Amino acid sequence: MAATSRISLALTPDLTGAVHSAVSSGEYATAADVVQDAVREWKERRDLLGYTVEELCAAVQEGLESGRSTLATMADVKAEARRRFRAPAPTMRPPQR
């Protein structure tokens, strides 16, 4: 078993009830097991994205700086996405040396 550390958590009454329910139903042996599983799943989802917080912040900033969209409706957005999907992919050129 991996080494563990103790931390203290404050949960809302709803979350506390969900944890106790998971333990009393036998789904988990302890409240710690519930929390460990939840944190493990959160970490896996976060790692799957493949972006750091800094990269996500930079992407948001880039979007904000790009200005308002010229597409007025969701139908316009979908049409533009379809147009881009059908367009031939740009050709890759080898780097100039």
N, C-alpha and C positions, 0 to 999 in steps of 0.2 A: 504494500500500500504506500502511496506517495505521502511525503511529509505534509502536514496540514498546519494552518495558522488559524487562530481564533479571531473573529471580528464580531462586532455587535451591530445588528441591523434594526431599524425601526420600520415596520410594515403597517400599512393601513389595515383597519379591521377586516376589510374584504379579503386582502391577501393573506392575512393571518388565518382567517377562516378556511381559505383554500388550502393552505399548508396543512392545517390540522385535519381537514377532510381527507387529504391525500394520505396522511399517515394513518388515520383511523380506518380508512377503507382497505388498508393493507397494500396500497400501491407503492408506498415507500415505508422504510423501517423507521426513519427519524425525520424530524424537521430539517436537520442539517442535510440529509440526502436530497430533500426537495430543493433546497436552496442551491446546493452544489449542481444538481441537474439543470436548474434554470440558468445558472451562471455559465455552465458549460455550453448550453444551447445558444445563449446570447453571444458567447465568444466565438462559436463556430459560425453563426450568421455574420458577425462583424468581420471575421477573417475571410469569409467567402467573398465579400465585396472587393477585397484586395486594395483598398484605398486607405491611406492614413487620414487622420483628422485634418492635417494640414493640407493635403491634396484636395479633400472635399471642400474645405474653406476656400482654397484658391479657385476651384471650379465654380463655386457660388459667386465669388467676387467677379470672375470673368463673365458670368452670365449677367450680373447686375450692371457691369460696365459696358456690355454689348448693346444696351438700350432696349427700347420697346420692340416687340415683334411687329412685323408688318402683316402677320396673319391675324385676322380679326376673329375667326371662329374656330371651333374644334374641327369642323369640316375642312377648313382651310389647312389646318395643321396636318390632318390625316392625308389630304391630297398631296401636300408637299412631301410628307414621309413616303408616300407611294411613289411619287415622282423620283425621289432620291434612291429608293430601293430598286427601281427599274433602270436607272441610269447606269451606264457601264462604269466599272470601277476604274479609278485612275491608274495609269500604268506606273509601275515603280521603275525608276532609273537607277542604275548603279551610281554610287558616289563618285564625284569627280576627284581625280587625284592629280 
